[in-house]
Amino acid sequence: MLITIKRFIQDISSKKDQKVRNIAQLIGLYYVKLAGLSGLDKMKYDKAREDVISLGVTKIEFRGTVVTITLIRPGLLIGRHGKNIDDLTEYLSKQLRQKISINIIEDKIIGWLIPYEPYFDADLDSALFGE
């Protein structure tokens, strides 16, 4: 009986991981489509790849019809006046064949641990110790 329960839990978690993996791939494909990639255009593919990497996605969760994306730079995902997030929501809903909503959570800790701009020791000292 215990083995059956463990196997059931593993099946559920593997299906959940597969769904999150599919959503992550769909988000990547959305950015490739946004870059206007047609054929084997290496420069446009590299731009789409850089756009996805610059988001700093740290976690994606999917429960019911809600996709929760945790990322370092939420403004890039939201876009001007929310256009990118609206388009992404529509794209994911169409691909998954169900109405979904997207929650965005800013991952501030990772952003603090890994600064975007290279700092010099003097800049860090003045920022930390007010010198």
N, C-alpha and C positions, 0 to 999 in steps of 0.2 A: 504493500500500500504506500509506504513512504517513497519507494522508488518511482511509483507512478506519479505521485505528487511532485517530486523533483523534476521528472521528465516534463510534466505539464508546465511547471514554472519556467523551465529552460525554453520550451517551445514559445511561450508567451514573450519572454524577454528577447528571443531571437527574432520574432516577428516585429516586435517594437523597434529593435535596432535596425531591421531592414527598412521599416517605414521611415525612420529618421534619416537613414542613408539615402533613401529615395528622395526625400524632401531636400536634403543637402545638395544632391545632384541636380534637382530641378532648379534650385536657386542659382547654381553655377551655370546651368543652361540658359537661365533668364539673362544673366549678365553677358553670356556669349551672344545671345540674340540681340541684346541691347547694343552691343558693339557693332552689330551689323555684319557679323561674320558670314561670309558665303564662300564655300570652297575651302581652299587651304591657304588662307591669308594669315601668315604667321604674325604680322604686326598687330592685327586686330585681335587675334587670339591672345597674344601677350598682354595687350591692353586690358582685355576682359579678365585675364588671370590676375593682373596687378590690382584691378578694381576689387575683385573678390578678396584678395589677400589684404588689401588696405582696410577692409571692413573690420578685420580682427575678430571674426566669429569664434567664440570660445565654447558655445554650447547651443544645441538645438534640441528642443523637446516637442513631442506631439502627443496631445491628449484630446481625444474626441475630435472636435473640429477646430481646435486652437493650436497654432504653432507658436512656440515661445522661442525667440532667438536672443541669445545673450551675446553681446558684442562690445568691442572697445569703442568704436566710432559710430554710434547710432545715426548721427546726422547724415552720413553718407548713404545709409540704407533708406532713410526716410526721404531724402531729396528735397528739392525746393517745393514748398507748399504741400508736401506729402505726396507728390506725384509718383516717385519711385515706389513707395510702399503700397500705394493704391494699385499701381500696375502689377507689382509683384503679387499682391493678394489676388487680383483677378487672374493672373497667369497660373498661380498654384491651384486656385479653385477650378479652373478649366482643366488642368492636367490631372488633378486628383478626382475630378468629377463629383465634387461636393463643395458646398459653401464653407469656406474657412475664414478665420480671422487670425491676425498676426499680433502677438504681444512682443514688445521690444524691451529688453532690459540692458542697461549700460553696465558693463563690467569695469568698474572703476579701479579695482585692485590691480588687475593686469595692466591697465593703463598707467598706473603709478609705478609698477615694477619695471616696466619697459618703456622708457621715455621715447618720444618720437624724434626729437631733435638731439643730436650728439651734444653732450654737455662737457665743459671743461671742469677741472677740479675747482677752480676759483668760483665758477658759477654755482656749483653744488654747495660749496662752503657758504656762499652768501645766501643761497636759498634756504639752507638748513639751519644756519647759525646766525643769520642776519648780519654778517660781517660786510 
